Amino acid sequence: MVANVLPEGDLDQESRDRESSGRAWRMLALLSLAQLLGMSMWFAASAASPHFRSAWDLSVAQAGWLTTAVQLGFVAGTIVAAVFNLADLIPGRRYLAACALLAAAANAGLLVVGEFGTALALRFATGFFLAGVYPPGMKMVATWFRARRGFAIGTMVGALTVGNASPYLVDAIGGADPRFVVWSTSGGAVVAALMVAIGYRDGPYAFDRRPFSWGLVGTVLRHREWRLTTGGYLGHMWELYAFWTWVATFLAASSASRAGVPWTGGYSTTVKLAAFAAIAIGGLGCVWGGVVADRIGRERFAIRALLVSGTCSLLAGLFFGASALVLVPLVLVWGYFVIADSAQFSALVTEVSPSHAVGTALTVQVALGFLLTMLTIQIVPAIAEAAGWRWAFPLLVAGPSFGIWAMRTLMRARGQTSELVRSASAGP
């Protein structure tokens, strides 16, 4: 097996030649499309939340639980996967395909439920099974790329980002009927499962496999470089899903404020399209981020992306109520950078973690990140209710600030490790 740790200068021409093969690019395209289709279910209920709010007489905070329940289910699914080493024991294509089918069934259940509690249970189940779609996908694409791993994972996460945005576009096209959103996203997940089950095979950089071990999670948690990488990821996630979940509401409330009327809870087609664009543009950010990070270093790129996105979270309050010609460009810049660094935290995990524990390391990282998102998804509307939507987003800057500290510390730690290795190799 090829080790996952990538010393500086070890990205040889042979790796680049392999990654330039048609099969490697076909696998990247397959996995990226599967992520786009599978993860489109994440915001299916959020995009149609005005319908559910009206049908079940929900507050804005309660409607937020339609997304928070997915986050909670995802965390539960990743914890189960981590404890039982599922991503390191079960072949990736079987694991991902089965979970995509189960998530599709849970998502489709929204069409037959008649009350809020059951809907939350189904959203939880959707998130639980999506835990077998996203983290394994990152490990699978890493088996095909080494020298361009940041670009490859960035491309896949970019496709996932467009998938997350797609319910807003589907809802804008399909009108007020939430069935159009639910059926289209569940159908996409079924297609993703079939694509992976039939077409995917592991690449030449497959990771080590060992028998099941209860201690594998502990092995990951004790690894300092993994902890610092995950610290950066947590700072990133503090901001990301709160922005994605509430950007449509923020835009709608801002538009109402500019018009001098109270916001009644609905989304205009313009707001839906703007929300789609603000999330989907992050797909381009992920691809661009992968190219730049492979060139200048993942930590350095993450610091720059966190700095820009954190600045946007502070500016959001100043631009609230402004013309759409001013506010929409701001959220587009924010949407571009808020996700641009995401894949690099995952790529770092594949590089710094023990080779036999990469799947579990990715899963634990993602579990902690999504656990944190549940807090900010609920804090944002609480602040908005107490002080107004103008002040709902600035608190998100705390995440990028912490992430920048973690990345700077990781840069020093990896530099010290490299120096120790060089000294040991040189001998006394």
Buried (B, 14 or more C-beta within 10 A) or exposed (E): EBEBEBEEEEBEEEBEEBBEEEEBBEBBBBBBBBBBBBBBBBBBBBBBBBBBBEBBEBEBBBBBBBBBBBBBBBBBBBBBBBBBBBBBBBBBBBBBBBBBBBBBBBBBBBEEBEEBEEBBBBBBBBBBBBBBBBBBBBBBBBBBBBBBBBBBBBBBBBBBBBBBBBBBBBBBEBEEEBEBBBBBBBBBBBBBBBBBBEBBEBBBBBBBEEEEBEEBBEBBEEBEBBBBBBBBBBBBBBBBBBBBBBBBBBBBBBBBBBEEEEBEBEBBEBBBBBBBBBBBBBBBBBBBBBBBBBEEBBBBBBBBBBBBBBBBBBBBBEBBBBEBEEBBEBBBBBBBBBBBBBBBBBBBBBBBBBBBBBBBBBBBBBBBBBBBBBEBBBBBBEBBEEEBBBBBBBBBBBBBBBBBBBBBBBBEBBEEEEEEEEEEEEEE
